[in-house]
Amino acid sequence: MSSSHQICVFSSPAELALSLTQLLVHESQGTCSFRLALSGGSLVQLLSRELPKTAGLNTAGWKVAFCDERLVPFSDPESTYGEYKRQLVPLGLLSESQFVTIDPALPVEEAAVDYTKKVRELFPGDDHPVFDLVILGIGPDGHTASLFPGHPLLQVTDKVVAPISDSPKPPPQRVTLTLPVINAAKTVVFVATGEGKAAVLKRILQEEESDPLPAARVSPVHGKLLWFLDEPAARELTCPVEKHSVL
Ligand SMILES: O=C1O[C@H](COP(=O)(O)O)[C@@H](O)[C@H](O)[C@H]1O
């Protein structure tokens, strides 16, 4: 685990969400092109509730890719893009053209190649994608994006996006950003709420394991790493944390 990370603990998911949107305002202001990678799962609701209320948010230059995406039609409730689209596009906050989406009709290997091409197009002239901000979730098993404990995808270093067809969490077919791409980002923030994440957060943030969990392998090479947790998620931590109250 990176020694230069910052652990911020909020008294409620609403406080956490508010700070997360303030971080988005801060990181995106003054740039005409802001490349963001979003996760799915519980993050979708958390962000979608708070983003429309956020003052000073100018999303005009945003391009939104996904840390991982499930290979299902956009109409399926498991589709991460589908969920963000249903929540945010009708509010006029983001347009469909600002999202970088998979082609769910392709076989998973081809979907990963296709998504690699689309992600690379966000970074014209660059050898490697460097996202401005990556927002990750974390599963109770320590997975992040669609990088699962003990899975060979943890060793992939030569791809931007990798396919997975045996995800232990359904649906089984997905594509995911690889660890080198996540670790190249300018800022990475983990978001975790609820006591179901407490035990795994203690393992990741306080225990030096010989075979680290996927989330413990996130350590931006040049960027900063933030942990945004609510109190139940942080309950088992005994390391120094910053307590935040913004409401
Ligand atoms: O399957 C997934 O799980 C993780 C964690 O989800 P959460 O609901 O426990 O927050 C999520 O970050 C990832 O994008 C998603 O595909």
The ligand as an SDF file (V2000), in Angstrom:
LIG
                    3D

 16 16  0  0  0  0  0  0  0  0999 V2000
  -18.8730   -5.5460   -9.7560 O   0  0  0  0  0  0  0  0  0  0  0  0
  -18.4490   -4.4670   -9.3840 C   0  0  0  0  0  0  0  0  0  0  0  0
  -18.1760   -4.2750   -8.0700 O   0  0  0  0  0  0  0  0  0  0  0  0
  -17.3750   -3.1930   -7.6010 C   0  0  0  0  0  0  0  0  0  0  0  0
  -17.7980   -2.9090   -6.1610 C   0  0  0  0  0  0  0  0  0  0  0  0
  -19.1910   -2.6380   -6.1470 O   0  0  0  0  0  0  0  0  0  0  0  0
  -19.9790   -2.1740   -4.8340 P   0  0  0  0  0  0  0  0  0  0  0  0
  -21.4330   -2.2550   -5.2220 O   0  0  0  0  0  0  0  0  0  0  0  0
  -19.6000   -3.1160   -3.7360 O   0  0  0  0  0  0  0  0  0  0  0  0
  -19.5500   -0.7670   -4.5690 O   0  0  0  0  0  0  0  0  0  0  0  0
  -17.4990   -1.9810   -8.5050 C   0  0  0  0  0  0  0  0  0  0  0  0
  -16.5840   -0.9930   -8.1020 O   0  0  0  0  0  0  0  0  0  0  0  0
  -17.2630   -2.4000   -9.9500 C   0  0  0  0  0  0  0  0  0  0  0  0
  -17.2830   -1.2930  -10.8190 O   0  0  0  0  0  0  0  0  0  0  0  0
  -18.3630   -3.3410  -10.3280 C   0  0  0  0  0  0  0  0  0  0  0  0
  -18.3360   -3.7670  -11.6530 O   0  0  0  0  0  0  0  0  0  0  0  0
  1  2  2  0
  2  3  1  0
  2 15  1  0
  3  4  1  0
  4  5  1  0
  4 11  1  0
  5  6  1  0
  6  7  1  0
  7  8  2  0
  7  9  1  0
  7 10  1  0
 11 12  1  0
 11 13  1  0
 13 14  1  0
 13 15  1  0
 15 16  1  0
M  END
$$$$
